[in-house]
Amino acid sequence: MSNPLYDRLFGIHAGKDTPFLHLPNGQTVTHADFLDMSARLANALIGYELEPGDRVAVQVEKSPEALALYAACAQAGLIFLPLNTGYTTAELQYFIENSEAALVVCDNAKSKGLAPIATAQNARLETLNADGSGSLMRRALGMLPAFEPVRRSEEDLAAFLYTSGTTGRSKGAMLSQANLLSNAETLVREWRFSADDVLLHALPIFHTHGLFVATNVVLASGGSMIFLPKFDLDDMLRLMPQATSMMGVPTFYTRLLGDDRFTGDLARHMRLFISGSAPLLAETHERFETRTGHRILERYGMTETNMNTSNPYDGERRAGTVGFPLPDVELKVTDPESGETLPQGEIGMIEVRGPNVFQGYWQMPEKTTAELREDGFFITGDLGRVDADGYVHIVGRGKDLIISGGFNIYPKELEMLLDDQPGVLESAVIGVPHPDFGETPVGLLVAEPGATPDLDAIMARAQAELARFKHPRKLIVLDALPRNTMGKVQKNALRERFAELFT
């Protein structure tokens, strides 16, 4: 028995002096340099008397060293727990305590606040800063650049990822080596990645998109990354000519389109643009294709599953859909109440099964039982349908469903109409309490720059095209929609803000 995750993502590059990370300052980290760094870190981790299966909670800025810490945890058989850099100390306390982390790694600026939490948990606290400094790297630099990977199996846990926790406590999704490997290797094939690819990487690495999709795909294919600490429009435009592919959230694409420097010539040499983590507007699809000649490939994944579906590399990439189930993923649409599979075309709960599906929620057996069926199907919480051609459509989260006067209203249907109106940049439709109907839909609009949407005309259009029970009760213009770090609109925040609109 070896260590499959390390062997197939990292170890295969041993001794290679080929580029792995291209940094914005012009420096390059080779595969060999990266593995040396990983081995030193693995030796440092074992020196802290950590045992295989221990959790390592990490809240640090994106850097080569932070990525090497992920590799080191795989090498040492430790469970990697990346945490959003925006979390406060109070929020971090829950994750550290719930995961029973044995080691906490943070930026120097957070260490003072986290020290008593780590002490109470009997966890060691080390620091790692964005520039590679800190107590962890100081120790690692004194270690040997060689480490024999700890024996693990594909069934062993490799990572915890906590759900965003918009309702109730965040849940720690337990991901095995097989979960991560199967998805990475499938995506390499489906998206045609090779050692010749250079991925423009501006995503955070505390999230499945930037870490277990983007990074793992590059590692599995032997390619390289232009490794940006965050999305910076000037850097993206400057460095895109050196890339062949890009993964991003919809905001990346709208910001590129908002700059006249982003031209067809700048993107002509690119092989592939991929979008995910939040829905991409059909208008963005169309504008991007008109500007560049490229059709963005949209896909669908989750914290608990990594990627489930993808529009095809060859064939029609259909706007408004997330494509087809991946080759090793089964997908069905079920009745949310009975769990029975619904006929094609009907809207219901999306369920998926495959080697990518997680092992359950850490220390939450009741949640695991409620959402992970005995036959292996995971109840995603997303409402969707499969059209006659087999394309999967996501119409919203189950908790976003609006039930007004006994009728089901799917926000996505209203949002598509509102987004298409003159002067509207984007929209979000939420259900708010209503004394007569239980709840009623409200449309929240963001105007295009310099535009003033005609709310009366938009309301008239909605009333003309939608059944009466779907009509938005009110339209409100906002400066911006609240979003999380991955670009998803935080409808829970909007529901709280407008909860008393009609009461």
C-alpha positions as CSV (number, residue, x, y, z in Angstrom):
1,M,0.0,0.0,0.0
2,S,1.4,3.4,-1.0
3,N,-0.1,7.0,-0.7
4,P,-2.2,7.3,-3.8
5,L,-3.0,11.1,-3.5
6,Y,0.6,12.1,-3.0
7,D,1.9,9.6,-5.6
8,R,-0.5,10.5,-8.4
9,L,-0.6,14.3,-7.9
10,F,2.7,15.2,-6.5
11,G,5.2,12.3,-6.5
12,I,5.0,11.8,-10.2
13,H,6.8,15.1,-10.6
14,A,9.8,14.2,-8.5
15,G,13.1,15.5,-10.1
16,K,11.3,17.5,-12.8
17,D,12.8,20.9,-13.3
18,T,9.9,22.0,-15.4
19,P,7.9,25.0,-14.3
20,F,5.0,24.5,-11.9
21,L,4.2,28.0,-10.5
22,H,4.7,31.2,-12.4
23,L,4.5,34.1,-9.9
24,P,3.4,37.6,-10.8
25,N,6.9,39.0,-10.0
26,G,8.4,36.9,-12.8
27,Q,9.8,34.1,-10.5
28,T,9.2,30.5,-11.3
29,V,8.8,27.5,-8.9
30,T,9.7,24.2,-10.6
31,H,8.0,20.9,-9.7
32,A,11.3,19.8,-8.1
33,D,11.5,23.1,-6.0
34,F,7.9,22.6,-4.9
35,L,8.4,19.0,-3.8
36,D,11.5,20.0,-1.9
37,M,9.4,22.6,-0.1
38,S,6.7,20.0,0.5
39,A,9.1,17.5,2.0
40,R,10.6,20.0,4.3
41,L,7.2,21.0,5.5
42,A,6.2,17.3,6.0
43,N,9.3,16.8,8.1
44,A,8.3,19.8,10.2
45,L,4.8,18.5,10.7
46,I,5.9,15.1,11.9
47,G,8.3,17.0,14.2
48,Y,5.3,18.4,15.9
49,E,4.4,14.8,16.8
50,L,1.3,14.8,14.5
51,E,-0.1,11.4,13.7
52,P,-1.7,10.2,10.4
53,G,-5.4,11.3,10.4
54,D,-4.8,14.4,12.6
55,R,-6.4,17.6,11.3
56,V,-4.4,20.6,10.3
57,A,-6.5,23.8,10.3
58,V,-5.0,26.4,7.9
59,Q,-6.1,30.0,7.5
60,V,-3.4,31.7,5.5
61,E,-3.1,33.9,2.4
62,K,-2.5,32.2,-1.0
63,S,1.2,31.6,-1.6
64,P,3.5,28.8,-2.9
65,E,4.2,27.8,0.7
66,A,0.5,27.5,1.5
67,L,0.0,25.2,-1.5
68,A,3.1,23.2,-0.4
69,L,1.5,22.8,3.0
70,Y,-1.4,20.9,1.3
71,A,1.1,18.6,-0.4
72,A,2.9,18.1,2.8
73,C,-0.3,17.1,4.6
74,A,-1.0,14.5,1.8
75,Q,2.6,13.3,2.1
76,A,2.4,12.9,5.9
77,G,-1.1,11.4,5.9
78,L,-2.7,14.4,7.7
79,I,-6.1,15.8,7.0
80,F,-5.9,19.2,5.4
81,L,-8.5,21.8,6.5
82,P,-8.3,25.0,4.6
83,L,-10.3,27.9,6.0
84,N,-11.6,31.1,4.4
85,T,-9.2,34.0,5.0
86,G,-12.2,36.2,5.7
87,Y,-13.3,34.3,8.8
88,T,-13.0,36.2,12.1
89,T,-11.4,34.8,15.2
90,A,-14.8,34.0,16.7
91,E,-15.8,32.1,13.5
92,L,-12.5,30.2,13.5
93,Q,-13.1,29.0,17.0
94,Y,-16.0,26.8,15.9
95,F,-13.9,25.2,13.1
96,I,-10.9,24.5,15.2
97,E,-12.9,23.0,18.0
98,N,-15.3,21.1,15.9
99,S,-12.5,19.5,13.8
100,E,-10.4,18.8,16.9
101,A,-7.5,20.2,15.0
102,A,-4.1,19.1,16.3
103,L,-2.3,22.0,14.5
104,V,-3.5,25.5,13.6
105,V,-1.6,27.5,11.0
106,C,-2.4,31.2,10.6
107,D,-1.0,34.5,9.6
108,N,1.0,36.4,12.2
109,A,-1.8,39.0,12.5
110,K,-4.2,36.3,13.6
111,S,-1.9,34.4,16.0
112,K,-2.6,36.5,19.1
113,G,-6.3,36.0,18.9
114,L,-6.1,32.3,18.1
115,A,-3.5,31.4,20.7
116,P,-6.0,30.9,23.6
117,I,-8.3,28.9,21.3
118,A,-5.5,26.6,20.2
119,T,-4.4,26.2,23.8
120,A,-7.9,25.3,25.0
121,Q,-8.0,22.7,22.2
122,N,-4.5,21.4,23.1
123,A,-3.5,22.3,19.5
124,R,-0.2,23.6,18.4
125,L,-0.2,27.1,16.8
126,E,2.3,28.0,14.0
127,T,2.4,31.0,11.6
128,L,2.7,31.3,7.8
129,N,2.6,34.6,6.1
130,A,1.8,35.6,2.5
131,D,5.5,36.3,1.9
132,G,6.5,32.8,3.1
133,S,7.8,33.9,6.4
134,G,6.6,32.7,9.8
135,S,7.4,30.1,12.4
136,L,6.3,27.1,10.3
137,M,8.6,27.9,7.3
138,R,11.5,28.8,9.7
139,R,11.3,25.3,11.1
140,A,10.8,23.7,7.6
141,L,13.8,25.4,6.1
142,G,16.0,23.5,8.6
143,M,14.6,20.2,7.6
144,L,15.8,17.7,4.9
145,P,14.2,18.1,1.4
146,A,13.2,14.4,1.4
147,F,10.3,12.6,3.1
148,E,9.0,9.1,2.6
149,P,5.3,9.4,2.1
150,V,3.1,7.9,4.9
151,R,1.2,4.8,3.7
152,R,-2.4,5.6,3.1
153,S,-5.2,4.1,1.0
154,E,-7.8,5.7,-1.3
155,E,-10.4,5.2,1.4
156,D,-8.4,7.3,4.0
157,L,-9.6,10.9,4.6
158,A,-7.5,13.6,2.9
159,A,-9.4,16.8,3.6
160,F,-12.2,18.5,5.5
161,L,-14.1,21.3,3.8
162,Y,-16.7,23.1,5.8
163,T,-19.9,24.2,4.1
164,S,-20.7,27.9,4.1
165,G,-23.2,27.5,6.9
166,T,-25.9,29.9,5.7
167,T,-28.3,28.1,7.9
168,G,-27.4,26.4,11.2
169,R,-23.9,25.2,12.0
170,S,-21.3,24.7,9.2
171,K,-20.8,21.1,8.4
172,G,-17.4,19.5,7.9
173,A,-17.5,17.5,4.6
174,M,-15.0,14.6,4.9
175,L,-13.2,14.0,1.6
176,S,-11.2,10.9,0.9
177,Q,-8.2,10.4,-1.3
178,A,-10.4,8.6,-3.8
179,N,-12.9,11.5,-3.8
180,L,-10.2,14.0,-4.8
181,L,-8.3,11.8,-7.2
182,S,-11.2,10.4,-9.1
183,N,-12.5,13.9,-9.8
184,A,-9.2,15.4,-10.8
185,E,-8.4,12.6,-13.2
186,T,-11.9,12.7,-14.8
187,L,-11.6,16.5,-15.3
188,V,-8.2,16.1,-16.9
189,R,-9.8,13.9,-19.5
190,E,-13.0,15.8,-20.0
191,W,-11.3,19.2,-20.3
192,R,-8.3,17.9,-22.3
193,F,-5.6,19.2,-19.9
194,S,-2.0,18.3,-20.6
195,A,1.5,19.1,-19.6
196,D,1.4,21.9,-22.2
197,D,-1.3,23.8,-20.3
198,V,-0.7,27.0,-18.3
199,L,-3.6,27.8,-16.1
200,L,-4.3,31.4,-15.1
201,H,-5.1,30.9,-11.4
202,A,-6.6,33.8,-9.5
203,L,-8.9,31.8,-7.3
204,P,-8.5,31.3,-3.5
205,I,-7.1,28.0,-2.4
206,F,-9.3,27.6,0.7
207,H,-12.2,26.5,-1.5
208,T,-12.8,23.4,-3.6
209,H,-12.8,25.4,-6.9
210,G,-9.3,26.8,-6.5
211,L,-7.7,23.9,-4.7
212,F,-9.3,20.6,-5.5
213,V,-10.4,21.5,-9.0
214,A,-7.9,24.0,-10.5
215,T,-4.8,22.9,-8.7
216,N,-5.4,19.2,-8.7
217,V,-6.2,19.2,-12.4
218,V,-2.9,21.0,-13.2
219,L,-1.0,18.6,-10.9
220,A,-2.7,15.5,-12.5
221,S,-1.9,16.7,-16.0
222,G,1.7,17.9,-15.3
223,G,0.9,21.4,-16.4
224,S,1.7,24.7,-14.7
225,M,-0.1,27.7,-13.2
226,I,0.3,31.5,-13.3
227,F,-0.3,31.7,-9.5
228,L,-1.9,35.1,-8.6
229,P,-2.6,35.9,-5.0
230,K,-6.1,37.2,-5.9
231,F,-8.0,38.5,-8.9
232,D,-6.4,41.7,-10.0
233,L,-7.7,43.0,-13.4
234,D,-4.4,44.5,-14.5
235,D,-2.5,41.3,-13.7
236,M,-5.1,39.2,-15.4
237,L,-4.8,41.3,-18.6
238,R,-1.0,41.4,-18.4
239,L,-0.5,37.7,-17.9
240,M,-3.3,36.2,-20.0
241,P,-1.0,36.1,-23.1
242,Q,1.2,33.6,-21.2
243,A,-1.7,31.3,-20.3
244,T,-3.7,28.6,-22.2
245,S,-6.6,28.2,-19.9
246,M,-8.5,29.9,-17.1
247,M,-10.9,28.9,-14.3
248,G,-12.9,31.6,-12.6
249,V,-16.2,32.6,-11.0
250,P,-18.7,34.7,-13.0
251,T,-17.4,37.9,-11.5
252,F,-14.0,37.3,-13.2
253,Y,-15.7,37.3,-16.6
254,T,-17.9,40.3,-16.0
255,R,-14.9,42.3,-14.9
256,L,-12.9,41.3,-17.9
257,L,-15.7,42.3,-20.2
258,G,-16.0,45.6,-18.4
259,D,-12.5,46.6,-19.5
260,D,-11.8,47.7,-23.1
261,R,-8.3,46.2,-22.9
262,F,-9.8,42.7,-22.9
263,T,-10.1,42.0,-26.6
264,G,-10.4,39.1,-28.9
265,D,-6.7,39.4,-29.8
266,L,-5.8,39.1,-26.1
267,A,-7.8,35.9,-25.7
268,R,-7.3,34.4,-29.1
269,H,-4.5,32.0,-28.1
270,M,-6.4,30.7,-25.1
271,R,-7.7,27.1,-25.3
272,L,-10.4,27.1,-22.6
273,F,-12.3,29.4,-20.2
274,I,-14.2,27.6,-17.4
275,S,-16.7,29.1,-15.0
276,G,-18.3,27.8,-11.8
277,S,-19.2,28.4,-8.1
278,A,-22.1,30.6,-9.1
279,P,-24.5,30.8,-12.1
280,L,-23.2,32.6,-15.2
281,L,-25.8,34.9,-16.8
282,A,-26.7,34.0,-20.4
283,E,-25.9,37.6,-21.3
284,T,-22.3,37.1,-20.0
285,H,-22.0,34.0,-22.2
286,E,-23.1,35.9,-25.2
287,R,-21.0,39.0,-24.7
288,F,-17.9,36.9,-24.0
289,E,-18.4,34.9,-27.2
290,T,-19.0,38.0,-29.2
291,R,-15.9,39.7,-27.8
292,T,-13.5,36.8,-28.0
293,G,-15.0,34.0,-30.1
294,H,-14.7,31.7,-27.0
295,R,-17.7,29.9,-25.5
296,I,-17.2,29.7,-21.7
297,L,-17.5,26.2,-20.4
298,E,-19.8,26.1,-17.3
299,R,-19.9,23.3,-14.8
300,Y,-21.6,22.4,-11.5
301,G,-20.0,21.2,-8.3
302,M,-20.3,21.3,-4.5
303,T,-18.2,21.3,-1.4
304,E,-19.3,17.7,-0.8
305,T,-18.7,16.4,-4.2
306,N,-16.3,18.5,-6.2
307,M,-17.5,18.5,-9.8
308,N,-20.7,16.7,-10.8
309,T,-21.5,17.9,-14.3
310,S,-19.8,19.8,-17.1
311,N,-20.8,21.3,-20.5
312,P,-18.9,19.4,-23.2
313,Y,-15.4,20.3,-24.4
314,D,-16.5,19.2,-27.9
315,G,-20.1,20.0,-28.7
316,E,-22.5,22.7,-27.7
317,R,-21.8,24.6,-24.5
318,R,-25.4,25.6,-23.7
319,A,-25.9,28.9,-21.8
320,G,-28.1,28.5,-18.8
321,T,-27.1,24.9,-18.2
322,V,-24.3,23.1,-16.5
323,G,-24.0,20.4,-19.1
324,F,-24.1,16.7,-18.6
325,P,-23.2,14.4,-15.6
326,L,-19.5,13.5,-15.7
327,P,-18.8,10.0,-16.9
328,D,-18.5,8.4,-13.5
329,V,-21.3,10.4,-11.9
330,E,-25.0,9.4,-11.8
331,L,-27.5,12.2,-11.5
332,K,-31.3,12.0,-11.0
333,V,-34.0,14.5,-10.2
334,T,-36.4,13.5,-7.4
335,D,-39.5,14.6,-5.6
336,P,-38.3,16.5,-2.5
337,E,-40.9,14.9,-0.3
338,S,-41.1,11.3,-1.5
339,G,-37.6,10.9,-3.0
340,E,-39.1,9.2,-6.0
341,T,-37.4,9.9,-9.4
342,L,-39.3,12.4,-11.5
343,P,-39.9,12.2,-15.3
344,Q,-37.4,14.0,-17.5
345,G,-38.1,17.7,-17.7
346,E,-39.7,18.1,-14.3
347,I,-38.2,20.3,-11.6
348,G,-37.1,18.5,-8.4
349,M,-34.2,17.8,-6.1
350,I,-30.9,17.0,-7.8
351,E,-29.2,13.9,-6.3
352,V,-25.8,12.5,-7.4
353,R,-23.8,9.4,-6.8
354,G,-20.2,8.6,-7.8
355,P,-16.6,8.2,-6.5
356,N,-16.5,12.0,-6.1
357,V,-19.2,12.0,-3.4
358,F,-17.9,12.7,0.1
359,Q,-17.8,10.3,3.1
360,G,-20.2,12.2,5.3
361,Y,-20.2,15.1,7.8
362,W,-17.7,15.1,10.6
363,Q,-19.3,14.3,13.9
364,M,-22.8,14.9,12.5
365,P,-24.3,11.4,11.9
366,E,-27.8,12.8,11.8
367,K,-27.0,15.2,9.0
368,T,-25.1,12.5,7.1
369,T,-28.1,10.2,7.3
370,A,-30.5,13.0,6.2
371,E,-28.5,14.0,3.2
372,L,-26.5,10.9,2.1
373,R,-28.8,8.0,1.2
374,E,-27.9,4.4,2.0
375,D,-27.6,3.7,-1.7
376,G,-24.9,6.4,-2.1
377,F,-27.0,9.1,-3.6
378,F,-26.3,12.6,-2.1
379,I,-29.2,15.0,-1.8
380,T,-27.6,18.2,-3.1
381,G,-30.2,20.7,-1.9
382,D,-30.3,22.1,-5.4
383,L,-33.4,22.2,-7.5
384,G,-33.1,21.4,-11.2
385,R,-34.3,19.6,-14.2
386,V,-32.8,17.7,-17.1
387,D,-34.0,18.8,-20.5
388,A,-34.8,16.6,-23.5
389,D,-31.2,16.8,-24.7
390,G,-29.8,15.7,-21.4
391,Y,-28.5,19.1,-20.3
392,V,-28.8,19.8,-16.6
393,H,-30.5,23.1,-15.5
394,I,-30.1,24.4,-12.0
395,V,-33.1,26.5,-11.0
396,G,-32.1,27.3,-7.4
397,R,-31.4,26.1,-3.9
398,G,-34.2,24.1,-2.2
399,K,-34.2,26.7,0.6
400,D,-34.6,29.5,-2.0
401,L,-37.8,28.0,-3.2
402,I,-40.7,30.4,-2.7
403,I,-44.1,29.0,-1.7
404,S,-46.7,31.8,-2.2
405,G,-50.3,31.0,-1.6
406,G,-49.5,27.3,-2.0
407,F,-47.8,27.7,-5.3
408,N,-44.1,26.9,-5.9
409,I,-42.1,29.7,-7.4
410,Y,-38.6,29.1,-8.7
411,P,-36.5,32.3,-8.3
412,K,-34.4,31.5,-11.4
413,E,-37.3,31.8,-13.7
414,L,-38.0,35.4,-12.5
415,E,-34.3,36.3,-12.4
416,M,-33.9,35.3,-16.1
417,L,-36.7,37.7,-17.1
418,L,-35.5,40.5,-14.9
419,D,-31.9,40.2,-16.1
420,D,-33.1,40.6,-19.6
421,Q,-34.7,44.0,-19.0
422,P,-33.1,47.3,-20.2
423,G,-30.8,48.9,-17.7
424,V,-30.6,45.8,-15.4
425,L,-27.2,44.4,-14.8
426,E,-28.3,41.5,-12.6
427,S,-31.0,40.5,-10.2
428,A,-31.9,38.3,-7.3
429,V,-35.4,37.1,-6.4
430,I,-36.2,36.2,-2.8
431,G,-39.3,35.2,-0.8
432,V,-40.3,37.4,2.1
433,P,-43.0,37.0,4.7
434,H,-46.5,38.1,3.6
435,P,-49.6,38.3,5.7
436,D,-51.9,36.8,3.0
437,F,-49.7,34.5,1.0
438,G,-47.3,33.2,3.6
439,E,-44.5,34.6,1.5
440,T,-44.2,36.5,-1.7
441,P,-41.5,37.2,-4.3
442,V,-39.5,40.4,-4.3
443,G,-37.1,41.3,-7.1
444,L,-33.8,43.0,-6.2
445,L,-32.1,44.7,-9.1
446,V,-28.6,46.1,-9.8
447,A,-28.5,48.7,-12.5
448,E,-26.1,48.8,-15.4
449,P,-23.5,51.6,-15.0
450,G,-25.1,54.9,-15.8
451,A,-28.6,53.4,-16.3
452,T,-31.8,53.9,-14.4
453,P,-34.1,50.9,-14.8
454,D,-37.8,51.7,-15.5
455,L,-39.4,49.7,-12.7
456,D,-42.9,50.3,-13.9
457,A,-42.0,48.9,-17.4
458,I,-40.2,46.0,-15.9
459,M,-43.1,45.1,-13.6
460,A,-45.5,45.4,-16.6
461,R,-43.2,43.0,-18.6
462,A,-43.2,40.5,-15.7
463,Q,-47.0,40.7,-15.4
464,A,-47.4,40.1,-19.1
465,E,-45.1,37.1,-19.3
466,L,-45.6,35.3,-15.9
467,A,-48.5,33.7,-14.2
468,R,-50.1,35.9,-11.7
469,F,-48.9,34.0,-8.7
470,K,-45.3,34.5,-9.9
471,H,-45.5,38.3,-10.2
472,P,-42.9,40.0,-8.0
473,R,-44.7,42.0,-5.3
474,K,-42.1,44.7,-5.4
475,L,-39.0,45.7,-7.3
476,I,-36.1,47.3,-5.5
477,V,-32.9,48.7,-6.9
478,L,-29.7,48.0,-4.9
479,D,-26.1,49.3,-5.4
480,A,-24.9,45.7,-5.4
481,L,-25.9,42.2,-4.4
482,P,-24.2,40.7,-1.3
483,R,-21.9,37.8,-2.3
484,N,-19.6,35.4,-0.6
485,T,-15.9,35.0,-1.5
486,M,-16.8,32.6,-4.4
487,G,-19.3,35.1,-6.0
488,K,-22.5,33.4,-4.8
489,V,-25.3,35.8,-4.0
490,Q,-26.1,35.5,-0.3
491,K,-29.9,35.3,-0.4
492,N,-30.1,34.6,3.2
493,A,-28.7,38.1,3.9
494,L,-31.2,39.6,1.6
495,R,-34.1,37.7,3.2
496,E,-33.0,39.0,6.6
497,R,-32.7,42.5,5.3
498,F,-36.2,42.6,3.7
499,A,-38.0,40.3,6.2
500,E,-40.3,43.0,7.4
501,L,-41.1,44.5,4.1
502,F,-44.8,43.6,4.2
503,T,-45.3,43.0,7.9
